C-alpha cells in the first residue's frame, strides 16, 4: 500500500456539538450522521473534546445517561489529534498506542475532520480490491 496522508482518508466536515449540548444531543447527532463520535467545540469553534459511541454506552450502562448530562462533563478533553498532512501510518500507530478508534484532525486549533478505524479499513479494502469508489 502506498503511503497515504490523513487528508486522503478523513471524514469531513466533522460532526460537531457545542460544549453546552446534552448527551442526548450528542447521541442524536451520531445517530443521524451514522458516525461513532462527535467532536465537541467551544464557542469559538475550537476543539474542546470528543464523545464516542463507547462513552455513550458506558453512560447508559452505569445509569448516568438518565440525568442527560452536558457533553462538557462527560467528554474526553484530552483528544488525540493529527494534522491533515501527517502520514496515515504514523496516525494509525498513535491510535493503536492510545487505544482509540477516532482521531480528530485539526488545523489552527479547529477541527476539520475525523479519521476513524472505519475510514482506514475502507481505504485498505479499496486498495486490496482495486475499488476507487466505495
C-alpha positions as CSV (number, residue, x, y, z in Angstrom):
1,X,0.0,0.0,0.0
2,X,1.4,3.4,-0.9
3,X,1.8,6.0,1.8
4,X,-1.3,8.0,2.4
5,X,-1.8,11.3,4.1
6,X,-4.6,11.9,6.7
7,X,-6.5,14.3,4.4
8,X,-6.9,11.5,1.9
9,X,-9.0,9.3,4.3
10,X,-10.5,11.7,6.8
11,X,-14.3,12.2,7.1
12,X,-15.0,15.9,6.6
13,X,-16.5,18.0,7.9
14,X,-16.5,16.5,11.4
15,X,-19.9,16.1,13.1
16,X,-19.8,18.6,16.0
17,X,-21.8,19.7,19.0
18,X,-21.2,22.6,21.3
19,X,-19.9,22.3,24.9
20,X,-23.4,23.0,26.2
21,X,-25.1,20.3,24.2
22,X,-26.6,17.4,26.2
23,X,-25.7,13.8,26.0
24,X,-28.9,13.1,24.1
25,X,-27.9,15.9,21.6
26,X,-24.6,14.2,21.0
27,X,-26.1,10.7,20.7
28,X,-28.7,12.1,18.2
29,X,-26.0,13.7,16.1
30,X,-24.1,10.4,16.0
31,X,-27.2,8.5,15.0
32,X,-28.4,11.0,12.4
33,X,-24.9,11.2,10.8
34,X,-24.1,7.5,11.2
35,X,-20.8,8.1,12.9
36,X,-19.2,6.7,16.0
37,X,-18.1,10.0,17.6
38,X,-18.9,13.7,17.8
39,X,-16.3,16.4,18.2
40,X,-17.1,18.9,20.9
41,X,-16.3,22.5,20.0
42,X,-16.1,25.6,22.2
43,X,-18.0,28.9,21.4
44,X,-15.2,29.9,19.0
45,X,-15.3,26.6,17.1
46,X,-12.1,25.4,18.7
47,X,-11.6,21.8,19.7
48,X,-12.8,21.1,23.3
49,X,-13.2,17.4,23.4
50,X,-14.8,14.2,21.9
51,X,-17.7,12.0,22.8
52,X,-17.7,8.5,21.3
53,X,-20.2,5.7,21.0
54,X,-18.3,3.8,23.7
55,X,-18.7,6.8,26.0
56,X,-22.5,6.8,25.4
57,X,-22.7,3.0,26.0
58,X,-20.8,3.4,29.3
59,X,-23.1,6.2,30.4
60,X,-26.2,4.2,29.6
61,X,-24.8,1.1,31.3
62,X,-23.9,2.9,34.5
63,X,-27.2,4.8,34.6
64,X,-25.6,8.2,34.2
65,X,-27.4,8.8,30.9
66,X,-30.7,9.2,32.8
67,X,-29.7,12.6,34.0
68,X,-28.8,13.7,30.4
69,X,-25.6,15.4,31.4
70,X,-23.9,18.2,29.3
71,X,-21.2,16.8,27.0
72,X,-18.7,19.1,28.7
73,X,-19.0,16.9,31.8
74,X,-18.6,13.6,30.0
75,X,-16.4,14.3,27.0
76,X,-12.8,13.2,26.7
77,X,-10.9,16.6,26.9
78,X,-7.5,15.0,26.2
79,X,-8.1,14.4,22.5
80,X,-5.6,12.6,20.3
81,X,-5.2,14.8,17.2
82,X,-3.5,14.8,13.8
83,X,-2.8,17.3,11.1
84,X,-4.2,16.7,7.5
85,X,-0.7,16.4,6.1
86,X,0.5,13.7,8.5
87,X,1.4,10.2,7.3
88,X,-1.5,7.9,7.9
89,X,0.7,5.1,9.2
90,X,2.0,7.4,11.9
91,X,-1.5,8.4,12.9
92,X,-2.7,4.8,12.9
93,X,0.2,3.9,15.2
94,X,-0.8,6.8,17.5
95,X,-4.4,5.5,17.6
96,X,-3.2,1.9,18.3
97,X,-0.9,3.1,21.1
98,X,-3.7,5.2,22.7
99,X,-6.4,2.5,22.2
100,X,-8.7,4.9,20.4
101,X,-10.9,4.4,17.4
102,X,-11.2,8.1,16.4
103,X,-8.7,10.8,16.0
104,X,-9.6,14.5,15.4
105,X,-7.9,16.2,12.5
106,X,-7.1,19.9,13.3
107,X,-5.8,22.9,11.6
108,X,-5.0,26.1,13.5
109,X,-6.7,24.6,16.6
110,X,-10.0,24.0,14.8
111,X,-11.3,20.5,13.9
112,X,-11.5,19.9,10.2
113,X,-12.1,16.2,10.1
114,X,-12.0,12.9,11.8
115,X,-10.2,9.7,11.0
116,X,-11.9,6.5,12.3
117,X,-10.9,2.9,12.2
118,X,-13.7,2.6,9.7
119,X,-12.1,5.2,7.4
120,X,-8.8,3.3,7.5
121,X,-10.5,0.0,6.9
122,X,-12.3,1.3,3.9
123,X,-9.1,2.7,2.4
124,X,-7.3,-0.6,2.9
125,X,-10.2,-2.5,1.4
126,X,-10.4,-0.3,-1.7
127,X,-6.7,-0.7,-2.3
128,X,-6.9,-4.5,-1.8
129,X,-9.8,-5.0,-4.3
130,X,-8.9,-2.1,-6.6
131,X,-12.1,-0.3,-6.0
132,X,-11.7,3.5,-6.1
133,X,-15.4,4.5,-5.5
134,X,-16.8,2.6,-2.4
